[in-house]
Amino acid sequence: MLQAAFGGYLNIETGQTVYDSTPSFYEPGYNLMFPLEIESVPADQIYILIRRRADASGIDFDNLANKSTNFSVESKDITNNESVPAYITYAKEFYSGWDTGGTVANPTELVVVITNSFNVYNIEERVRVIDCVVKDDEDNFIRFRLQIDDENKIFHYLNVNIEKKNERPTFSASGTSGIIDTRENGDSYTIISPYAYIKEVNEGSSDFSYPLDSIFYSRESKYTDEEFDFNIESYSHSFVLDNVSLINVINYNKACVLHIDKYISTASESVVDSVYIDIGVRGTLSGLFQTFRLTFRG
């Protein structure tokens, strides 16, 4: 009989705090036939309102003033099962504008305050998908998944010209998109690592190798950590697909490799617009999906 609603958020970087004074409440199995998923814009602190239905009609709700200690919350990063800090307090004391139902004289809600910003190696990182369970002392509970749309996630990529391996880069470039110079002779390949840099290391400190047992790399340690599914999502011209192939790194599903045939440069000479490929990346645990565009400079 517990219901949840998105109540607002805080973004530390922009200094913006937003409260929703007319939130929509959902209760799986009552007014929602699916598991509850709540989406948020990029945020460092998220506010989820909780109320308890007092009757079958959903007209009245219990007054939860001063009852926050009767509730508990458990929140976890789904990619590593680590706890995400959260606490429960009386909503009206947190933000006076929240008064959305229940008896006329008694506002009803509690607010779950979830902090999803962590300092990792002096870099602020956000958890992107959080599973939460809120319980009360009457054996009621509500479970929901919180998705934070943390845009501007940087991809990292490292391109190797096969005929010039001795001149290869040892540290990945980064950006929301990338450019590959195909004007040099020879086939090449690009290792793509979502959200974490890669660098060449000795075998003993490596996370993976490409080619297998040949060149060794380590991937940046991140708080939010999961494997990915990679696929070719779209491309600018039909000849692009004829000259590339996409594979996972063997025994390592946190990076992929795009093989690029040297003839893509010749084919590009016949067009005047951009030649590119969009690689789709989906988190195997979070389900979140983004695309990374590589443009070929021919």
Order of alpha helices (4+ residues) and beta strands (2+ residues): beta-beta-beta-beta-beta-beta-alpha-beta-beta-beta-beta-beta-beta-beta-beta-beta-beta-beta-beta-beta-alpha-beta-beta-alpha-beta-beta
